[in-house]
Amino acid sequence: MPEIRERLNLYLTKPLADELRRVIPPRERTRFVEEVLARELRRRKLKEALEASAGAWTDENHPDMMTGEDIDRWIEEQRKLGTRDWSEEWGRHE
C-alpha cells in the first residue's frame, strides 16, 4: 500500500532556497528535504527522551553496577539467559 503524501507550503529564506536549488537537482529536492527533516525530528525526539530520563540511574539504586567488571559480568549473565522480556523492567506493560 503506497504511503499517503501530503503537500506543505514552506517558506525558506532566499539564500537557503537558492542554495537548495544550486546543490540539489529539481527532481530530488522533495526527497532531500524529507530525509533531512526526518533525521532532525529523530534527533530531537532522542534529545527529549534523554532529557526526560536524566537522573533515572543512580549509583545508590545500582550498587551492583559500580565498576566496569560489574557491568561486564551483568552483560555476560544476560547473554547466558538468552532472550528475555524486558517490558516490565522498562515500564512497558503491553
C-alpha positions in Angstrom: 0.0 0.0 0.0 1.6 3.3 -1.1 2.3 5.9 1.6 -0.1 8.8 1.6 1.7 12.0 0.7 0.7 15.5 1.8 1.6 18.8 0.3 3.0 21.5 2.5 3.9 25.1 1.7 7.0 26.1 3.5 8.8 29.4 3.4 12.6 29.5 3.3 14.9 32.4 3.3 16.1 33.3 -0.2 19.7 32.4 0.4 18.7 29.0 1.7 16.3 28.4 -1.2 19.0 29.5 -3.7 21.5 27.1 -2.1 19.0 24.2 -2.2 18.3 24.9 -5.9 22.0 25.1 -6.6 23.0 21.9 -4.8 20.1 19.6 -5.2 18.7 18.7 -8.6 15.0 19.6 -9.2 13.6 16.0 -9.1 15.5 15.2 -5.9 14.6 18.2 -3.7 11.4 16.8 -2.1 13.2 13.5 -1.1 16.2 15.5 0.2 14.1 17.8 2.4 12.1 14.8 3.6 15.2 12.9 4.6 16.8 15.9 6.4 13.5 16.7 8.2 13.1 13.0 9.3 16.7 12.9 10.6 16.3 16.1 12.5 12.9 15.0 14.0 14.5 11.7 15.2 17.4 13.7 16.7 15.1 16.0 18.6 12.9 13.1 19.9 16.1 11.3 21.1 17.2 14.5 22.8 13.8 14.9 24.5 14.0 11.2 25.7 17.5 11.7 27.0 16.5 14.9 28.9 13.4 13.2 30.3 15.4 10.2 31.6 18.2 12.3 33.1 18.8 11.2 36.6 16.9 7.9 36.3 20.0 5.9 37.0 21.7 6.4 40.3 24.7 4.6 41.9 22.6 4.2 45.1 19.9 2.2 43.2 22.5 0.0 41.4 25.4 -0.7 43.8 25.9 -4.0 41.8 27.0 -1.9 38.8 29.7 0.3 40.2 32.7 -1.0 38.2 33.4 -2.0 34.6 33.8 -5.5 35.8 30.4 -5.4 37.4 28.8 -4.3 34.1 30.8 -6.9 32.1 29.6 -9.6 34.5 25.9 -8.5 34.2 26.2 -8.4 30.4 27.6 -12.0 30.3 24.8 -13.2 32.7 22.2 -11.7 30.4 23.7 -13.3 27.3 23.6 -16.7 29.1 20.0 -16.2 29.9 19.1 -15.7 26.3 16.0 -13.9 25.1 14.2 -12.1 27.9 11.1 -9.9 28.0 12.3 -6.6 29.4 8.9 -4.8 29.2 8.2 -4.9 32.9 11.7 -3.6 33.8 11.4 -0.9 31.3 7.9 0.1 32.4 6.0 -1.2 29.4 3.0 -3.4 30.2 1.5 -4.4 26.8 
